[in-house]
Amino acid sequence: MEINYLTIGIVVLAAVLLILFLIQRNKKDQKAYEEDKIKSELKPGKHDQEHA
């Protein structure tokens, strides 16, 4: 049985690229989540005196 190193190399390269893409995307998503979390934790604005 002959081993096709070209095919193995392409599959390994594709797997590495996929992993790098997923890591980069996760970092973006985490940053967006943290920004949303910080915005949601801000205190609400004060009401006008007329409506109180």
MIBA-972212 format. One record per residue (C-alpha): residue number from 1; chain; x, y, z. Coordinates in Angstrom, 3 decimals. Layout:
N
resi | chain | east | north | up
NUM | A | X | Y | Z
...
This chain:
52
resi | chain | east | north | up
1 | A | 0.000 | 0.000 | 0.000
2 | A | 1.417 | 3.321 | -1.070
3 | A | 1.059 | 6.415 | 1.125
4 | A | 0.003 | 9.543 | -0.731
5 | A | 1.894 | 12.274 | 1.105
6 | A | 0.420 | 15.032 | -1.044
7 | A | -3.121 | 14.173 | 0.062
8 | A | -2.078 | 13.877 | 3.697
9 | A | -0.294 | 17.233 | 3.485
10 | A | -3.331 | 18.941 | 1.992
11 | A | -5.635 | 17.516 | 4.678
12 | A | -3.261 | 18.538 | 7.496
13 | A | -2.890 | 22.036 | 6.015
14 | A | -6.671 | 22.406 | 5.714
15 | A | -7.120 | 21.260 | 9.330
16 | A | -4.534 | 23.753 | 10.601
17 | A | -6.118 | 26.591 | 8.621
18 | A | -9.554 | 25.658 | 9.972
19 | A | -8.274 | 25.660 | 13.556
20 | A | -6.585 | 29.061 | 13.077
21 | A | -9.774 | 30.482 | 11.547
22 | A | -11.894 | 29.211 | 14.433
23 | A | -9.503 | 30.638 | 17.035
24 | A | -9.515 | 34.046 | 15.336
25 | A | -13.311 | 34.047 | 15.064
26 | A | -13.663 | 33.047 | 18.710
27 | A | -11.483 | 35.973 | 19.802
28 | A | -13.676 | 38.390 | 17.819
29 | A | -16.853 | 36.906 | 19.270
30 | A | -15.440 | 37.043 | 22.789
31 | A | -14.478 | 40.694 | 22.375
32 | A | -17.961 | 41.568 | 21.079
33 | A | -19.540 | 39.631 | 23.969
34 | A | -17.424 | 41.472 | 26.529
35 | A | -18.347 | 44.844 | 25.005
36 | A | -22.038 | 43.948 | 25.087
37 | A | -21.715 | 42.745 | 28.671
38 | A | -20.063 | 45.994 | 29.753
39 | A | -22.761 | 48.052 | 28.018
40 | A | -25.520 | 46.067 | 29.685
41 | A | -23.996 | 46.593 | 33.130
42 | A | -24.041 | 50.386 | 32.851
43 | A | -26.447 | 52.128 | 35.161
44 | A | -29.549 | 53.557 | 33.501
45 | A | -29.874 | 57.295 | 33.041
46 | A | -31.681 | 59.390 | 35.621
47 | A | -35.268 | 60.458 | 35.056
48 | A | -36.355 | 64.051 | 34.760
49 | A | -37.649 | 65.668 | 37.931
50 | A | -41.041 | 66.298 | 36.307
51 | A | -41.846 | 62.606 | 35.943
52 | A | -40.634 | 61.503 | 39.349
